[in-house]
């Protein structure tokens, strides 16, 4: 009987509460990711304001970063905001 209790792993938390927590966590993570992507795009758009970086260099830097994150939706957001 002891082995049966050891093998069965039961969460001490109510399943309904854990389901609600996981949904809220996922929604918060998605919102944070979108916020981070928006901030990153704004940084890339304002590269020209950095002394020593002209429009052409800023475009190259932005293109490089967008290629690095192309698998994600970052490039779509960047293109839609330009």
Buried (B, 14 or more C-beta within 10 A) or exposed (E): EEEEEEEEEEEEEEEEEEEEEEEEEEEEEEEEEEEEBEEBBEEBBEBBEEEEBEEEEBBEBBEEBBEEBEEEEBBEBBEEEE
